[in-house]
């Protein structure tokens, strides 16, 4: 009798383990569908091999939005961070003098940010360069990959376009 109960318990344990394994494999497979497989979860974008982290995008957005200027969203921040090196190169090639980090940091402090992060300084540098250029530098030859969590790169528009999931309904489209 003990032998029968013991083998019955082992059979149940194997079935439970098999079910748990199948469920875990399914969850892993589904999670792989949520983004670009070439980008890790902590990467917002890669520009010519240089990674922009999700943490940097979030930190820069949060700090920038404490300034007395029009707020930005993460897609806007990511677009400007993507243009960082491209704008800096075009800015200096146009004969404009480089803007020292100390000057950018002082401007951010005077705007109310006590301790500007490196990511905010990078964002602000990109904004200064883009404003100095009066527009977007060409990004034709750049290899730009964007984590779908933030949207997709629109090369023609030169920006990250935020994506709305299919299940979100625009209330302006809903009729009473």
N, C-alpha and C positions, 0 to 999 in steps of 0.2 A: 504494500500500500504506500509506503514511503517512496518507493522508487517511482511509482506512477505519478504521485503528486509533484515530485521533484522534476521529472521530465516535462510535465505539464507547465510548471512554472518557468522552466527554461524556454519552452516553445513560446510562451507569452512574452518573455523578455526579448527573444529574437524578433518577434513580430513588432514589438514596440520600438526596438532599436532600428529595424528596417523602416518603419513608418517615420521615425525621427530623421533618419538619414535622407529619405526621399523628400521630406519637408524642407530640410536644410539645403539640399541640392536645388530644389525649386526656388527657394528664397535667393540663393546665390545667382541663379540664372536670371531671375527677374531683376535683381539689383544691377546686373550688368547691362540691362537695357536702358538704364536711366541716364547714361551719359556717354561721352566719347571714350572709348576703351583706351585710347592712347594717353589720356590725361588722368592723373590720379585725382582722388577726391579733394585733395587740398590745393589743387592747381586751378586757377580761374582761366588762365590763358598762357599760351607759349608764343613768343614772338622771336622768330629766328633762333630758336633754341633756348631763349631766356624765359624762365618761368616767372609768372606773376601769381602770387599766392592768393587764395581765397581770403585768408586773414588780412593781408595787405589791402585788398579791395574793401573789405568790411571796415577796417580801421580807418582808412583814408576817407571813406564815405561818412562815417560817423563823426570824425573830427571836422571835416569840411563843413558838414551841416550845422556845426555850432557857430560858424562864421556868419556875420550879418550880410549874407548874400543869398541868392536864390538856391534852395536846396537841390542836391543831385541824387539820383538813384544809383544803384550799384552798376547798372549797365553803362550809364554816363561816365562814372568813375573808371570803369574798366576800359572804355574807349580811350579816355585821356591817358591812362597808364600804358595802353598798347602803343600810343603815339609817342610816348616818352623819348626813346632814343631816336626815333625817326624825326621828331620835331626838333630835338636838340641838334642833330646833324644838319638839318635844313637851315636852322637858325644861325648856326655858326658859318655855314657855307654862304649865307646871304650877307656875311660881313658884320653881323650883329654881335656885340660883346657878350660873352657868357655871363650868366647871372649867378653870383656866388651863393652857395647854400646859406651862408650867414645872413645875407640880405633877405632871402626867401623866409628864413626862420624868423627874422625880426619883423617882417610884414605880417606873418601869421600870428606872432605873439601880440602885435598891436591890434590885431583883429579879435583877440580874445582867447586864443589857444595857448595855454600856459606851456605845455610840453608837446610841440609838434612832433609827431612820429616821422620816421624815415619815409613811410609810405605817403603821408600827407605832404611832405616836402617834395617827393617825386611827383605827386599829382599836381601840386602848385607850380612846380618847375615846368611841367608839360603845358599847363594852362598859360603860363607866361610866354613860353615859346610859341604856342599856337596863336595867341593874341598878337605877338610880335610879328609873326608871319602873315597875319591877316587871313588865315585859312589853314586847311589841312595840307600837309606835305604828301607827295605821292607815296602810296604804300604798295604799289603794283608788284614789286619784286619781293616783298616781305612774305615770309611763311608765317601765317597767323592762324592759330587754332584756339577756339574758344570753348570752354566747358559749357555744354548745353544748359546747365543750371542758370547761366547768365544770359543765354540767348544764342545768337549765331552772328558770325562776322559777315557783314554785307560789304563786300569790296567796292561795289559801285557807290554806295552811300558813304563808305569810309567810317563805319561805326558798328557797334554791337547793337543788334536789334533784339530787344527782350521778347521772349516767347511767352504767350499765355497758353496754359494747358487747355486742351479741348473741353474739359469738364467745367471750366469757368465761363459763365455766361455774362456778356456785357449787358448791364442793366438798361443801357440806352436802346438796346435792340429788343428788349422785352416789351410787348404791348399788353395793355390791360384789357 
